Amino acid sequence: MADIKEREKWSGNADFLFSCIGYAIGLGNVWRFPYLCYQYGGGAFLIPYYITLICGGIPLFFLEVALGQYTSIGGLGIWKICPIFKGVGYAAAIIAFWLNCYYIVVLAWSLYYVYNSILSSSLLPWSTCNNWWNTESCRTLIQMRNYSSVLSCTSADLTSNASIAACLQNTTDHLAQYTSPVKEYWERNALQITHSINEPGSLRIPLVITLGIAWIACYFCIWKGVKWTGKVVYFTSMFPYLLLFILLIRGITLEGAMDGIKYLFIPDLSKLKTSALWIEASTQIFFSYGLGLGALVALGSYNKYHKNCYRDTLILAAFNEGTCLISGFVIFSVIGFMAKTEGKKISEVADSGPGLAFVAYPAAVAQLPFSPFWSALFFIMLIFIGLDSQFVTLEGFITACVDEWPILRRRKELFIAVVCFISFLIGLPTVTQGGMYVFKILDYYSASGWCLLVLLFFECISVSWFYGANRFYEDIKNMIGYYPGRFWKWCWIAFTPFLCTSIAIFSLIEYEPVKYKSYSFPKWAEYIGWCIALSSILAIPIYAIALFARQTGSLSERWKKITTPTIDLNPPIDEDDNETKQRMLAEHTTAMTNL
């Protein structure tokens, strides 16, 4: 085993920080946070959001990074601190694998839109109704405005409330039979979507190509290890901010922009009584921060032993929340402009998830001067925001496997290529004509709220209850030189486990089968979704039972064996880590003096 390569460390102090920024700030910040904030009462949504952030998001982020830094091991090896919970590491790796397979399709869609934006000369292809993919029902914005004015209920004959209501209903029904060119482009050109998951259709070759390009980009972002990745993220994590600020400046100068921004933050305190608000706020925090996937553990494991991971955690939390707010301004300034120009309410033009990024925003951009430029800029920003989240999640999965089976380190580049290729093949169903339905199943079940919450509960109690919160605090103090505030320890012991448990229970009670718009999935598709969800979470009890069964001795002796740390509590010192050497020398001198 002498030829096995040594484990790498970050080459610069800022590599870790930029990698975490790139990882934690993803597509959820751009489309999901603004929509949820709008849907659940604006400012009212921020109340449970920040409660979850303070009591759950930041404590778990800090725990994962500190755990990786202290052990210098990936997401599977860290469970030497409490072997019975190694199933949590396997569950995290499985969720990360599923996430890698489908999340990247958003990059494929974005690449497709960038390509078609660049090819456009003056008009975007989704701004007109005279293309091969358009139907007879397609009507441009100008045509819809004309219909609205013709059908407006201003006749002198409308003397009663009943006649006015009938006229308004007739107008709505008349306009509802028409579709917008941007929606037809998304569904009939980009996706060429079928009517149900029972009709998978054929592969969309342009999307297969863009999916392949996205996977090749991911491979070359991490193929040379963390020293190379640390340099890549300087660009991939910061460049989107430049584009985001450009789009922000353009957005707030649009007519109606302030209406959209106000709407985003108008508080509706009555929403606080709904359990869905609390469930969505918590899952948004946990998913946005990339918790429970092993990636943060992997990133922390490449830190030098005495790096101040506590300070970095607080910096990253500030970055993440700032990005959410800026993204909200960008998206809803444009949504406000769109509502103003179309004469609609903001609630009628906003959409969720991919619909917000690939329907509402492109529709608004199509109305701007130099629309191809702004469209390309927006989707390039989406690509970079999604790319670093994708390849860092992939790095977390690779790190867990390589640390668990060190023989893979000798052929790490080949191993990464194999993982990328297999993930590409598994992701191909998402780029068929029925691919949106497959995407929805994977998105709803593989990294669904309750799965992630159960995993995070066990992750938290394994450290705070079994390994010991006080012991872990001593480990952190040994790394950074001081104790963080006691608040974080109490979060790990009580607040965070309670939060994860209660919200997981509520999410199961409030469970509704997956839907795509008004389409209800067949039972067999729902069963497949549950199998995907259970494929990760069942790893926790299965591994614990198997490990217990392999032990010898009495029940108490077996329990002690599987809950006693087996990790080396004296991590190796890097040759260039002078801070650690000086500290150990001082401690040794003090000990010798006290003899």
Secondary structure, DSSP 8 states (H G I E B T S, - for coil): -TTS------SSTTHHHHHHHHHHS-HIIIIIHHHHHHHTTTHHHHHHHHHHIIIIIHHHHHHHHHHHHHHT--TTGGGGGSGGGHHHHHHHHHHHHHHHHHHTHHHHHHHHHHHHHHH-SSS-TTS-S-STT--TTB--HHHHHHHHHHT-S--TT--SHHHHHHHHHHHHHHHHT-B-HHHHIIIIIIS---SSTT----B-HHHHHHHHHHHHHHHHHHTT-HHHHHHHHHHHHHHHHHHHHHHHHHHHTSTTHHHHHHHHH---GGGGG-HHHHHHHHHHHHHHTTTTSSHHHHHHHTS-TT--HHHHHHHHHHHHHHHHHHHHHHHHHHHHHHHHHHT--HHHH---THHIIIIIHHHHHTTSTTHHHHHHHHHHHHHHHHHHHHHHHHHHHHHHHHHHSGGGGGGHHHHHHHHHHHHHHHHGGGGBTTHHHHHHHHHHHTT-HHHHHHHHHHHHHIIIIIIIHHHHHHHHHHHHSS---HHHHHIIIIIHHHHHHHHHHHHHHT----EETTEE--HHHHHHHHHHHHHHHTHHHHHHHHHHHH--S-HHHHHHHHHS--S-SS----TT-HHHHHHHHHHHHHHHHT-
